[in-house]
């Protein structure tokens, strides 16, 4: 079992930056691929970024590539999403999720491939 708790969301102006964190319980955190997803009102949950286990290689949605950076600290059981150059269309509830590290990146972009989810943290980009 893995429990995930997101934090760090809030209100930020367009062009600003924000870092959201996801703290995981359990001693098997380092074995999981960790993903970030987001869901805006009236829209489906969409993939944002994923980082593999100890190998650490990331993958990003085209909409955030070059602006967002995912990282993890296995010693702290924490995954981060650094968000720069934020746009109003980035407004959403951001969720972290843990899934099997053996899926390819296409699989890891699918929410159905993840076993554990956090409760989400709201990010609002507005002036």
C-alpha positions as CSV (number, residue, x, y, z in Angstrom):
1,X,0.0,0.0,0.0
2,X,1.1,3.5,-0.8
3,X,-0.6,6.6,0.5
4,X,0.0,9.9,-1.4
5,X,-0.5,13.4,-0.1
6,X,-0.1,16.4,-2.4
7,X,0.8,19.9,-1.2
8,X,1.9,23.3,-2.5
9,X,-1.0,24.3,-4.7
10,X,-2.3,27.8,-4.7
11,X,-3.0,31.0,-6.7
12,X,-0.4,32.3,-9.0
13,X,-0.3,35.0,-11.7
14,X,0.3,34.1,-15.4
15,X,3.9,33.8,-16.0
16,X,4.6,32.8,-12.4
17,X,6.0,29.6,-10.9
18,X,4.8,27.1,-8.4
19,X,6.1,23.8,-7.0
20,X,3.8,21.1,-5.9
21,X,4.9,18.1,-3.9
22,X,3.7,14.7,-3.3
23,X,4.7,12.8,-0.1
24,X,4.4,9.0,-0.1
25,X,4.1,6.6,2.7
26,X,5.5,3.1,2.5
27,X,8.9,1.6,2.0
28,X,8.4,0.7,-1.7
29,X,8.1,4.2,-3.0
30,X,11.4,3.9,-5.0
31,X,10.0,0.9,-6.9
32,X,7.1,2.9,-8.5
33,X,6.9,5.2,-11.4
34,X,5.4,8.5,-10.2
35,X,3.0,10.5,-12.4
36,X,1.4,13.9,-12.2
37,X,-2.1,14.3,-13.7
38,X,-4.5,17.3,-13.7
39,X,-8.2,17.8,-14.1
40,X,-9.9,21.0,-14.9
41,X,-13.7,21.5,-14.3
42,X,-15.7,19.7,-17.0
43,X,-12.7,18.0,-18.5
44,X,-11.2,14.6,-18.3
45,X,-8.1,13.9,-16.2
46,X,-5.0,14.4,-18.3
47,X,-1.4,13.3,-18.1
48,X,1.1,15.9,-17.2
49,X,4.4,14.2,-16.4
50,X,5.9,11.0,-15.2
51,X,9.2,9.9,-13.7
52,X,10.4,6.3,-13.5
53,X,11.8,4.7,-10.3
54,X,15.5,4.7,-9.6
55,X,16.4,5.3,-13.2
56,X,14.6,8.6,-12.9
57,X,14.0,9.3,-16.6
58,X,11.0,11.6,-17.1
59,X,8.4,12.1,-19.8
60,X,6.1,15.1,-20.3
61,X,2.9,16.1,-22.0
62,X,3.5,18.3,-25.0
63,X,1.5,21.1,-23.4
64,X,3.9,21.4,-20.5
65,X,7.2,20.4,-22.1
66,X,9.9,23.0,-21.5
67,X,7.9,24.7,-18.7
68,X,7.4,21.9,-16.1
69,X,10.0,19.7,-14.5
70,X,9.3,16.5,-12.5
71,X,11.8,15.2,-10.0
72,X,11.9,12.8,-7.2
73,X,13.8,12.2,-4.0
74,X,13.6,8.6,-3.0
75,X,15.3,9.2,0.3
76,X,12.4,11.5,1.2
77,X,9.7,9.5,-0.5
78,X,8.7,12.6,-2.4
79,X,8.0,13.6,-6.0
80,X,7.9,17.2,-7.1
81,X,6.5,19.1,-10.0
82,X,8.1,22.5,-10.7
83,X,5.9,24.6,-12.8
84,X,7.2,27.7,-14.6
85,X,5.7,30.1,-17.1
86,X,2.3,29.2,-15.9
87,X,-0.7,29.9,-18.1
88,X,-4.4,30.2,-17.2
89,X,-5.0,27.0,-19.0
90,X,-2.8,25.2,-16.4
91,X,-5.5,25.8,-13.9
92,X,-6.7,22.5,-12.5
93,X,-6.6,20.1,-9.6
94,X,-3.2,18.4,-9.7
95,X,-3.0,14.7,-8.7
96,X,0.1,12.5,-8.1
97,X,-0.2,8.8,-8.7
98,X,2.0,5.7,-8.3
99,X,2.1,2.9,-10.8
100,X,4.1,-0.1,-12.0
101,X,7.4,1.0,-13.4
102,X,7.4,-1.6,-16.1
103,X,4.9,0.2,-18.4
104,X,6.3,2.1,-21.3
105,X,5.8,5.8,-21.4
106,X,2.7,5.5,-23.5
107,X,1.2,3.3,-20.8
108,X,2.3,5.6,-18.1
109,X,0.3,8.4,-19.7
110,X,-2.9,6.5,-19.0
111,X,-4.5,7.1,-15.6
112,X,-5.8,3.6,-15.6
113,X,-2.3,2.2,-15.3
114,X,-1.8,3.8,-11.9
115,X,-2.6,2.0,-8.6
116,X,-2.5,4.7,-6.0
117,X,-3.7,8.3,-6.1
118,X,-3.5,11.4,-3.9
119,X,-6.4,13.6,-3.0
120,X,-5.2,16.4,-5.3
121,X,-4.1,20.0,-4.9
122,X,-5.7,23.0,-6.6
123,X,-3.6,25.2,-8.8
124,X,-5.2,28.4,-10.1
125,X,-3.4,30.7,-12.6
126,X,-5.1,34.0,-12.8
127,X,-4.4,37.7,-12.6
